[in-house]
């Protein structure tokens, strides 16, 4: 459920295959890296509640990884080791930490198909 009048979210994981995709390691979401593993293990100490662990991981990335300009394609482990990254770098790090502890996670985005003013340059992130 979402916060919109109690109506269900439009995107619902429908089967285990979908969940499996949200647990996969990828080149950039490299959660088997020793630094990601160590951080996830440290954050999970003292709790077995997955919601609490997810909150800890979110707060860790928010509070310990400084926002700063960086390349778009950076491994989660590199962002963790550098201690800074742009929003997408921080998001990939959070997804890696969550997946490391078998909490399904994926990136979400809002595609910008065109600008508000037709005379302006079009911007596309999709």
C-alpha positions in Angstrom: 0.0 0.0 0.0 1.1 3.5 -0.6 0.2 6.8 1.0 -2.3 7.7 -1.8 -5.7 7.2 -0.1 -4.8 3.6 0.8 -4.7 2.4 -2.8 -2.2 -0.2 -3.7 1.1 0.8 -5.4 1.0 0.5 -9.2 4.1 -1.7 -9.3 3.8 -4.9 -7.4 6.3 -7.8 -7.5 4.2 -10.5 -9.0 6.3 -13.6 -8.7 9.5 -15.0 -7.3 11.4 -14.4 -10.6 10.8 -10.7 -10.1 12.1 -10.9 -6.6 15.2 -12.8 -7.8 16.0 -10.0 -10.2 16.0 -7.6 -7.1 18.6 -9.8 -5.4 21.1 -10.3 -8.2 24.7 -9.0 -8.0 25.7 -6.9 -11.0 28.9 -5.3 -12.2 28.0 -2.0 -10.5 25.9 -3.5 -7.6 28.9 -5.6 -6.5 27.7 -6.7 -3.0 30.2 -9.6 -2.8 33.0 -7.0 -2.4 34.7 -7.3 1.0 34.0 -3.6 1.9 30.2 -4.0 1.1 30.1 -7.3 3.0 31.8 -5.8 6.1 29.6 -2.7 6.1 26.4 -4.8 5.7 27.6 -7.1 8.5 28.4 -4.2 10.8 25.0 -2.6 10.2 23.1 -5.8 10.9 24.6 -6.4 14.3 22.0 -6.5 17.0 19.0 -6.8 14.8 17.2 -9.6 12.9 14.4 -7.2 11.8 14.7 -6.6 8.1 12.8 -3.3 8.3 15.1 -2.0 11.0 18.2 -3.1 9.0 16.9 -1.4 5.9 16.5 1.9 7.9 20.0 1.5 9.3 21.4 1.0 5.8 19.5 4.0 4.4 20.7 6.2 7.3 24.3 5.0 6.9 24.4 5.9 3.2 22.6 9.2 3.9 24.8 10.2 6.8 28.2 8.8 5.9 28.5 9.1 2.1 28.9 12.7 1.2 27.0 14.0 -1.8 29.4 15.1 -4.5 29.8 15.0 -8.3 31.1 11.7 -9.6 30.8 9.6 -12.7 27.5 8.0 -13.6 28.9 4.4 -13.8 30.7 3.7 -10.5 30.7 0.4 -8.6 29.0 0.5 -5.2 32.3 -0.6 -3.6 34.1 2.3 -5.1 31.5 4.8 -3.8 31.8 3.2 -0.3 35.6 3.4 -0.4 35.7 7.0 -1.7 33.0 8.1 0.8 31.2 10.3 -1.7 29.0 10.1 -4.7 26.2 11.6 -6.7 22.6 10.6 -6.0 22.8 7.6 -8.4 26.1 6.4 -6.8 24.6 6.5 -3.3 21.4 4.7 -4.5 23.5 1.9 -6.1 25.4 1.6 -2.8 22.2 1.3 -0.8 20.8 -1.3 -3.2 24.1 -3.3 -2.9 23.9 -3.2 1.0 20.3 -4.3 0.9 20.8 -7.1 -1.6 23.9 -8.2 0.4 21.5 -9.1 3.3 18.9 -10.7 0.9 16.5 -7.7 1.0 15.1 -7.2 -2.5 16.0 -3.8 -3.9 16.1 -2.0 -7.2 16.7 1.5 -8.5 13.7 3.7 -9.4 13.8 6.7 -11.6 11.6 9.3 -13.2 12.4 9.6 -16.9 12.5 13.1 -18.3 11.3 12.8 -21.9 11.2 16.4 -22.8 11.5 19.9 -21.4 8.6 22.1 -20.3 9.3 24.7 -23.0 9.5 23.3 -26.6 12.2 25.9 -27.4 14.6 24.6 -24.9 17.0 21.7 -25.3 15.3 18.4 -24.7 16.7 16.3 -21.8 16.3 12.6 -21.7 17.4 10.3 -18.9 15.6 7.2 -20.0 
